Amino acid sequence: MPLLSSEPIRARCLVKSNLVSTRSNVANNRMPNIKVFSGTSHPDLAQRIVDRLGIDVGKVVTKKFSNLETCVEIGESVRGEDVYIIQSGSGEVNDNLMELLIMINACKIASASRVTAVIPCFPYARQDKKDKNGDIPENDSNRSRATVKCNEWKFRSRAPISAKLVANMLSVAGADHIITMDLHASQIQGFFDIPVDNLFAEPAVLKWIKENIPEWRNSIIVSPDAGGAKRVTSIADRLNVEFALIHKERKKANEVASMVLVGDVKERIAILVDDMADTCGTICHAAEKLTEAGATKVYAILTHGIFSGPAISRINNACFEAVVVTNTIPQDGHMKECPKIRCIDVSMMFAEAVRRTHNGESVSYLFSNVPY
């Protein structure tokens, strides 16, 4: 009986070896699948983002124990996946921040390939430096400001840099990348040792101005404080209009002592632009100042409309044509209470940032354009 030739066996082994090698290379070169999870702070924005991406929101269960500890359970496998967690720093800020940290850590220890925290409104962004002024105690208003200023160094030496602390917490939890919008101070990006993409609402703001203010060519862009000068000059340059600013001095936190307008707003439409509004004392004082200086109409455009405390009543009583905010923070409740509030949807910018990050593409296009 003739012996079987070993050539076909060797050929079959070679083909099988090549097939295994090819599959291995494809697996190594394949980009991980994408999973998007939403925290409890802004589920509507997360839903808008995934709708644009054409995927579903990942399954996650968030609950609190009787002692108010946060518990998070990820309801699907994230092994080897490119994970994005959407959680804004609004509402119950501390609870939402803790929830985000736990979700990041849960995905990381479940072997996610990469975890990106999408934080539309970065929490604690206003505590970015040791620059606290000496606040005059309410029960000691007779003390002179000069006396307090002499002791300012005592307050500054013990002021926290909480934005840096939050950056450290996100890194330690396991975040590999941060996507946010209009940081209160751009230097916060330097607090991280991981990549941070700071998107800008400016393209969406320019689009809204051109579409909703017919006389925008006769407008002047106004910053309610000196810190926003760069922001308003950039918008004014792109609209080819003039800009002005208001110098303010605070007596204490959330309370403005005095304002000085620098610029001519007479017979013009004044557009106040700022990154956020909390109690709205600043923008309401600024609107009054602009009206006194001869502005025909006053608009306010803000990226993050926090609107805490007396903010809504102040806006209702102020002389605004409209107060325009983005949906980095949920605005449905605010819009019901105040008909002057308008909302710009920025979900398409975050969705495009997520898509480009997932595909390894540049996100710099979003710095000056609105994706359609």
C-alpha positions in Angstrom: 0.0 0.0 0.0 1.6 3.3 -1.1 2.4 5.8 1.6 0.3 9.1 1.6 2.2 12.2 0.5 2.9 14.7 3.3 2.7 17.6 0.8 -1.1 18.2 1.1 -0.9 18.0 4.9 2.0 20.5 4.9 0.0 22.8 2.5 -3.1 22.7 4.7 -1.0 23.5 7.8 0.6 26.5 6.0 -2.8 27.8 4.8 -4.2 27.5 8.4 -1.2 29.2 9.8 -1.5 32.1 7.4 -5.2 32.4 8.2 -4.6 32.5 11.9 -1.9 35.1 11.4 -4.2 37.2 9.2 -7.0 37.1 11.8 -4.5 38.1 14.5 -3.3 41.1 12.5 -6.9 42.2 11.8 -7.8 41.9 15.5 -4.7 44.0 16.4 -5.5 46.6 13.8 -9.2 46.8 14.5 -10.3 49.9 16.4 -12.2 48.9 19.5 -16.0 49.1 19.4 -17.6 52.2 20.9 -19.9 52.3 24.0 -21.5 55.5 25.3 -22.9 55.6 28.8 -24.9 58.4 30.5 -24.8 59.6 34.0 -27.9 60.9 35.7 -27.0 64.6 35.3 -28.1 65.2 31.7 -29.7 62.1 30.0 -31.3 64.2 27.3 -28.0 65.4 26.0 -26.6 61.9 26.0 -29.6 60.7 24.0 -29.1 63.4 21.4 -25.4 62.5 21.1 -26.0 58.8 20.6 -28.9 59.5 18.1 -26.5 61.4 16.0 -23.9 58.7 16.2 -26.5 56.1 15.3 -26.0 53.9 18.4 -27.8 53.2 21.7 -27.0 54.4 25.1 -25.2 51.7 27.1 -27.0 50.0 30.0 -26.1 51.3 33.4 -28.0 51.2 36.7 -27.3 54.0 39.2 -28.8 53.9 42.7 -28.1 55.2 46.2 -27.9 53.2 49.4 -29.9 54.3 52.4 -26.8 56.2 53.7 -26.7 58.1 50.3 -23.6 56.3 49.0 -23.7 56.1 45.2 -23.7 52.6 43.6 -23.2 52.1 39.8 -23.6 48.9 37.9 -22.5 48.7 34.2 -25.0 46.5 32.5 -23.0 45.2 29.5 -19.5 44.1 28.7 -16.9 46.8 28.0 -13.8 44.6 27.6 -11.6 46.1 24.9 -14.2 48.8 24.1 -13.7 52.5 23.5 -16.0 53.9 26.3 -17.4 57.4 26.6 -19.2 58.5 29.8 -21.4 61.7 29.5 -21.9 63.5 32.8 -22.2 67.3 33.2 -21.2 69.2 36.3 -24.7 70.6 37.1 -27.5 70.1 39.5 -26.3 68.1 42.5 -22.7 68.7 41.5 -21.0 66.6 44.2 -23.2 63.6 43.7 -22.8 63.8 39.9 -19.0 64.1 40.2 -18.8 61.1 42.5 -21.1 59.1 40.1 -18.8 60.0 37.2 -15.7 58.9 39.1 -17.3 55.6 40.0 -18.5 54.9 36.4 -15.0 55.6 35.1 -13.4 53.3 37.6 -16.1 50.6 37.0 -15.3 50.6 33.2 -11.6 50.7 33.7 -11.4 47.7 36.0 -13.8 45.9 33.6 -10.9 46.0 31.1 -12.2 48.9 28.8 -9.6 49.8 26.2 -10.0 53.5 26.8 -12.3 55.6 29.0 -13.2 59.1 27.9 -15.1 61.4 30.2 -17.4 63.8 28.3 -18.0 66.7 30.8 -20.0 69.5 29.0 -19.8 71.7 32.1 -16.6 71.1 34.1 -17.3 71.2 37.9 -15.4 73.5 40.2 -13.9 75.3 37.2 -14.1 78.7 39.0 -11.8 77.5 41.7 -8.7 77.5 39.5 -6.3 79.7 41.3 -5.4 81.3 44.7 -7.0 84.6 44.0 -9.7 85.0 46.6 -10.5 88.5 47.7 -11.0 89.2 51.4 -14.8 89.1 51.8 -16.3 91.6 54.1 -18.5 89.7 56.7 -22.1 90.6 56.5 -22.3 91.5 60.2 -19.2 93.8 59.9 -20.1 96.1 57.1 -18.6 99.1 58.9 -15.1 97.8 58.4 -13.3 99.7 55.6 -12.4 97.9 52.4 -8.8 99.1 52.9 -8.6 97.2 56.2 -9.8 94.0 54.5 -7.5 94.4 51.6 -4.5 94.6 54.0 -5.4 91.1 55.1 -6.1 89.7 51.7 -3.0 87.5 51.7 -4.4 85.6 54.7 -7.4 84.5 52.6 -5.3 83.8 49.5 -2.9 81.6 51.3 -5.7 79.2 52.3 -7.8 79.3 49.1 -8.1 75.9 47.5 -7.4 75.1 43.9 -10.3 72.7 43.6 -10.2 72.4 39.8 -6.8 70.8 40.1 -8.2 68.4 42.7 -11.0 67.4 40.4 -8.5 66.8 37.6 -6.4 64.6 39.9 -9.5 62.6 40.9 -10.5 62.0 37.3 -7.0 60.8 36.4 -6.8 58.5 39.5 -10.3 57.1 38.7 -8.9 55.9 35.4 -10.0 58.5 32.8 -7.7 58.4 29.7 -9.2 61.5 27.9 -11.4 64.4 28.7 -13.8 66.2 26.4 -15.4 69.4 27.8 -16.6 72.8 26.6 -15.7 76.4 27.3 -13.6 75.9 30.4 -13.8 78.9 32.8 -10.0 79.2 32.6 -8.1 77.6 29.8 -5.2 76.8 32.2 -7.3 74.0 33.7 -6.2 71.9 30.7 -2.7 72.0 32.2 -3.9 70.5 35.4 -4.3 67.1 33.6 -1.6 64.7 32.6 -4.0 63.2 30.1 -5.3 64.7 26.8 -8.1 67.4 27.2 -10.2 68.6 24.3 -11.8 71.9 25.2 -14.5 72.6 22.6 -15.8 76.1 22.0 -19.4 77.2 21.8 -18.3 80.1 19.7 -19.3 78.6 16.3 -22.8 77.8 17.5 -23.1 81.3 19.1 -22.1 83.0 15.8 -24.6 80.9 13.9 -27.4 81.8 16.4 -26.6 85.6 16.2 -26.7 85.6 12.4 -29.9 83.6 12.3 -31.9 85.3 15.1 -30.7 88.9 15.4 -31.6 90.7 12.1 -29.7 93.9 13.0 -26.6 92.0 14.1 -24.4 94.2 11.8 -25.3 97.2 14.1 -24.3 95.3 17.2 -21.5 95.5 19.7 -20.2 92.5 21.6 -19.7 93.2 25.3 -17.8 91.3 28.0 -19.3 91.6 31.5 -15.9 91.4 33.0 -12.2 91.8 32.0 -11.6 88.1 32.1 -13.8 87.5 29.0 -12.0 90.1 26.8 -10.4 87.4 24.6 -13.8 85.7 24.1 -15.6 88.8 23.0 -12.8 90.0 20.7 -12.7 86.7 18.9 -16.5 86.9 18.3 -16.4 90.6 17.4 -13.6 89.9 14.8 -15.5 87.1 13.2 -18.7 89.3 13.0 -16.6 92.3 12.0 -18.2 94.5 14.7 -16.8 96.4 17.6 -16.5 95.2 21.2 -16.7 96.7 24.7 -16.1 95.5 28.2 -17.3 96.2 31.7 -14.9 96.3 34.6 -16.4 95.0 37.8 -15.3 94.9 41.4 -16.8 92.3 43.8 -17.6 93.1 47.4 -17.9 89.4 48.1 -18.7 86.2 46.2 -21.8 86.4 44.0 -22.2 90.2 44.7 -20.9 93.0 42.5 -19.9 96.3 44.1 -19.3 98.5 41.1 -19.2 98.5 37.3 -17.5 100.7 34.7 -18.3 100.5 31.0 -15.4 100.8 28.6 -16.7 101.4 25.1 -19.6 103.2 23.2 -22.9 101.3 22.9 -25.2 104.2 22.1 -27.8 103.4 19.5 -26.5 99.8 19.1 -27.6 96.3 20.0 -25.5 95.1 22.9 -24.7 91.4 23.0 -23.3 90.3 26.4 -21.1 87.2 26.0 -19.8 85.1 28.9 -18.9 81.5 29.7 -21.4 81.0 32.5 -24.0 82.6 34.6 -24.8 81.5 38.1 -26.9 83.9 40.2 -27.0 86.3 37.2 -26.2 89.4 39.3 -23.3 90.3 37.0 -25.2 90.1 33.7 -28.3 91.8 35.1 -26.2 94.7 36.4 -24.4 94.8 33.1 -27.7 94.9 31.1 -28.8 97.9 33.3 -25.5 99.6 32.7 -25.8 99.1 28.9 -29.3 100.4 28.8 -28.3 103.5 30.7 -25.5 104.0 28.2 -27.9 104.1 25.3 -28.1 100.5 24.0 -31.3 99.9 22.0 -31.5 96.2 22.9 -29.6 93.9 25.1 -29.0 90.2 24.6 -27.0 87.8 26.8 -25.3 84.7 25.4 -23.9 82.2 27.9 -22.4 78.8 27.4 -23.3 77.4 30.8 -26.6 78.6 32.3 -26.4 77.5 35.9 -29.2 79.8 37.1 -29.1 79.1 40.8 -30.7 81.1 43.6 -32.5 84.3 42.5 -31.2 84.0 38.9 -34.6 83.3 37.2 -36.4 86.2 38.9 -33.5 88.5 38.1 -33.7 87.7 34.4 -37.5 88.1 34.4 -37.1 91.6 35.9 -34.2 92.6 33.7 -34.3 94.4 30.4 -33.1 91.5 28.2 -34.6 90.7 24.8 -33.3 87.2 25.3 -30.9 85.2 27.4 -29.3 82.5 25.2 -27.6 79.4 26.7 -26.4 76.1 25.4 -27.7 72.7 26.6 -24.5 71.7 28.4 -26.8 72.0 31.5 -30.5 70.9 31.4 -32.6 74.0 30.6 -36.1 72.7 30.2 -37.2 73.7 33.7 -35.5 77.1 33.4 -37.2 77.8 30.1 -40.6 77.1 31.6 -40.0 79.5 34.4 -38.5 82.2 32.2 -39.8 82.9 28.6 -36.7 85.0 27.9 -34.4 82.0 28.0 -33.4 80.5 24.6 -31.4 77.3 24.1 -28.7 76.4 21.6 -28.2 72.7 21.0 -24.5 71.7 21.1 -25.1 67.9 21.1 -23.9 67.7 17.5 -20.5 69.2 18.5 -20.0 66.6 21.2 -21.2 63.8 19.0 -18.7 64.9 16.3 -15.9 65.1 18.8 -16.7 61.6 20.0 -16.8 60.3 16.5 -13.5 61.9 15.5 -11.8 60.8 18.7 -13.0 57.2 18.2 -11.8 57.2 14.6 -8.5 58.9 15.5 -9.3 62.1 13.6 -8.5 65.7 14.4 -11.1 67.6 16.4 -9.7 71.1 15.6 -12.3 71.5 12.8 -14.9 71.9 15.6 -13.0 75.0 17.0 -14.3 77.1 14.2 -17.2 75.2 12.6 -20.6 73.7 13.5 -21.0 70.2 12.2 -24.3 69.7 10.3 
